[in-house]
Each structure stands twice: as C-alpha cells, then as structure tokens.
Amino acid sequence: MSDTDRPDGDMRAAPPQPSRAGRFALRLMQVSWPAFLGAAAACGVFFSVVDPTEVALVKRYLGGDPLGAYTVGFLAFWALFMLTGGLTMFMISTERHAAARSDQQA
C-alpha cells in the first residue's frame, strides 16, 4: 500500500514501524511501569496491615530483618503484577491477531 492509497485519503507518509526489539522493549515498559506503581501501592497497604517482624518466614529466612521483608515483598508484588500485566498484553495481542486473520479470510 503506497502513501496515496491510504483509505482516509491522507497523503502523509505512514510512521515507521519499530523493530522487533523495539516493540518488545515498548511492551516491556508498558507492563513494567504500571506493575512497579501497583507493587509500591500493594506493598504499602500490605505492610501497613502486617508487621514483617512477626511473620515466621521472615524470622526463619531473613533473620527478622524488616528491610529485607519489605524488599522481598515489593519484588514479589512487582513480579505478580508483571505476570498479570504480561498475560493481559498477551491476550490482547492474540485477540488482535485472530481478528486480523478473520478479516483476511472474509
């Protein structure tokens, strides 16, 4: 499709498409940044309710160090939110691919 064949009649050139690595980096940041913010909020709420020095796992593996518990808790929440965001991104992209395939077959 050339620039003059655009359906809306716009004569401007289409923006360049990012490389595969560029698309991956963009999607990674689209998942990572909201997950980071969500993990910060979840960590704040969770540790305002739970005292990390009284959790048995913290006493056993971290020696009762609350800073270590906050760090591990934040990283766990971040991983959880990145997983959910990544799965959402995956489902959206497969839905778009399925819609594009059905449009091509019609």
N, C-alpha and C positions, 0 to 999 in steps of 0.2 A: 504494500500500500504506500503510495507516494504522499507527499505533503498536500498535494492538491486533491487527493481522493478521500480526504477525511470526511466522515458523514456530516459533520456540522458545517462544512464549507470553510473552516478556518485555514488560512494559508500559512500560519506559523509552523515551524518545524517542531516535530514531537520531541519532548525532552529525552535525553539519552538514558538508556536503561542501565542501572548499576550492574556490576559484575556479580557473579555468584557469591564471591567472598563478601562483596559489599552488601548484598541482600541479606546474607547470614548475619553480618555484623549489625545491620539495621534491626533485624528481628531479635537478635540477642539483646540489644539495648531496649527495644520495645517491651521485652519481657523482664529484663533485669531491673530497670529503674523503678517501675511500679512495684515489683516484688521487694525491692530494698525499702521503699517507703512503707509498704504493708508490713514488712518484718519489723521495722522500727516501731510502728504503732502497736502491733501484736505483742512485741517484747515488752513494751511499756505497760500495756494492760495486764499481760500475764504476770509480770514480776511485781506489779503493784498489788496483786492478789496473793501470790505465792512467794514465800520467803525462801530464797535459794539455799540458805544455810541449813534449812530443816528438811530438805529433800534427801532421801537416803542415797540416791545415785550420785548426788553432788558430794556428799560426805565420803562415799566409797572411792570414786574415781578422781575427784578434784581436790580432795582433802578439805572440803568445806569452804573453798575459796569462792566468794560470791562473784568476783570479777570474772573468773573462769566460767561460772554458771551463766552469767549474763552473755558472755561471748558465745558459748556453745548454744545457748537458747536462741540468740539472734541468728547465728548461722543456720540452725535447724529451721527456724521460721522462714529465713530467706530461701533455703533450699525447697521448702514446702511450697512457698508462693511462686518460685520459679518453675517448679514442676506443674502447678496448676495453670500458670500463665502460658507455659510452653505447650501443654496439652490443648488449651483453648486456641492458641495460634495454629497448631497442627490441624485441629478440627475445622477451623475457618478456612485454611488453605485447601484441605481436601474437599470441602464443600464447594469452593470456587472452581477447583479442577473438575469436579463432577458436573457442575453447571455448564462449564465451558465445553466439556465433551458432549453433553446432551444437546447443546446449541449447534455443535458441528454436525451431529448426526441428523438433526432435523432439516 
